[in-house]
Amino acid sequence: MQYKGAHRPLPQIARELGVDEILEGSVTRYGDQVHMTIQLIQAASDSHVWAESYNRGANEAVSLPRQAALTIAKPTA
């Protein structure tokens, strides 16, 4: 959370954290619907690698973090 709203270049933040890629996202609730968007960014080049959006009913939203983690961890062919 210390980087939320940070006004520093992404490559600098990644160096401070000692990482090559940054995962960023947001969760928004509209009535009984939850929308989650996440994206993976290659820090050195500040380039987009992957993104996904998820929509669920509020009572199903508890499964979103797990589903997102499984999608991110799935190896690409």
Stockholm file with secondary structure:
# STOCKHOLM 1.0

chainA/1-77         MQYKGAHRPLPQIARELGVDEILEGSVTRYGDQVHMTIQLIQAASDSHVWAESYNRGANEAVSLPRQAALTIAKPTA
#=GR chainA/1-77 SS CTTTTCCSCHHHHHHHHTCSEEEEEEEEEETTEEEEEEEEEETTTTEEEEEEEEEEEGGGGGGHHHHHHHHHHSCCC
#=GC SS_cons        CTTTTCCSCHHHHHHHHTCSEEEEEEEEEETTEEEEEEEEEETTTTEEEEEEEEEEEGGGGGGHHHHHHHHHHSCCC
//
